[in-house]
C-alpha cells in the first residue's frame, strides 16, 4: 500500500485504530461482566441482574447474547444458573439455586448436628399441629435432577443429604410422603413428569403427585381421564438464560376433565383481618405473591391449610375440589407462631407442608 502524503497515512492509522477498537468492545464487555459484575453483583436470576444495569457497568445486556450464541450448540454459558442436559433441550437448575446441581451429582452429606436440628424443627411443627387436633403431612417434592438424573450425565451419585433428612424424619415419627420413588415408578416416554426446559413438573406430573398425596390422606380420587400432548414455549430455565421462550419448544399435557372443573370461590389474603371478596374465574394464582382461600360447595369436605411453593400452582385446582375451605400460603412466609395463630382461628382438619427437595433443609428456619 502506497500513501501519497503523511496526512493520508495518518487518516489510515486513525481508521484502523477505530476499527480495531470496535472489534475489541465485545470481548472487553465480556471481561467486564465475568470479572467485575459477577464478583460484586449478587443475584438469583439473570432477570434480576439484567435489571441492575448500573451495577453491571451497563454491560448486563451482553450476557443473554452470549447465552443465545452458545445455546445453538446446546452449551450453557452460565452453568451456575442453568445446566444443559446430555440431550437437547433438557435443562436443569445450577448451583445458584440451593447448590442443587452439586448436591445431586456429588452426593455430599450433611453434618449430623444439622440433621438433628432439622428433624427437631419438623417434629415441632407436627407436634403443634396435632395439639390442635389437626392432622399433619409433610410431602417431599423431588427435584427434577432426582427424577431425570439420566440426562445429567453418567456420574450422578444422588442427593445423600435428602436421604439423611428423610431417614431422620421417619425416625422421629413424622408423617411423611416421600414422592421420589413413587414418581420414578410413574416415568414413561409418553408423558414427561417434568418439563424439559423448566424446573417444575408438567400438569401430568402434578396430577401424579396429587394422586399419591390423596392416597396418603385417604381421600378418594377418580380417574384423571385422557391426557393430550400440548406444545408449549420454553420454560423458566430458558428464560433464566435470557433466551426467547417462543423460539424454544417444550411439552406439557392437558386434560379435558381437569379443565372442566367447576368454578371455586377465591379469597385473597385470608390471613388479613379485613373482609375479603370472593372472586370466580381464574383459579391459578402465584403462591409467591398471594395467600388465598378456596371455597367450594362440596358436601362434608374437610378443611386444610397447605403451605407449599410454586410446584403447588399446577395442583391447586385439584386440591380445591377435595378440601373446602382450602387455605394456601408459601412456607417461607410462615413460622410456628404464625401457624399457631391460624390453627387457633381456623381449626383445619389437615395441615400440609409440601416442600421441593432443594429447599427441604430450609424447614430448620420454620
Secondary structure, 3 states (H helix, E strand, C coil): CCCCCHHHHHHHHHHHHHHHHHHHHHHHHHHHHHHHHHHHCCCCCHHHHHHCCCCCCCCHHHHHHHHHHHHCCCCCCCCCCEEECCCCCCEEECCCCCCHHHHHHHCCCCCHHHHHHHHHHHHHHHHHHHHCCCEEEEEEECCHHHHCHHHCCCCCCCCHHHHHHHHHHHHCCCCEEEHHHHHHHCCCCCCCCECCCCCCECHHHHHHHHHHHHHHCCCCCCCCCCEEEEEEECCHHHHHCCCCHHHCEEEEEEEHHHHCCCCCEEEECCCCCCCCCCECCCCCCCCCCCCEEEECCCCCCEEEEEEECHHHHHCHHHHHCCEEEEEEEEHHHCCHHHHHHHHHHHCCCEEEEEEEHHHHHHHHHC
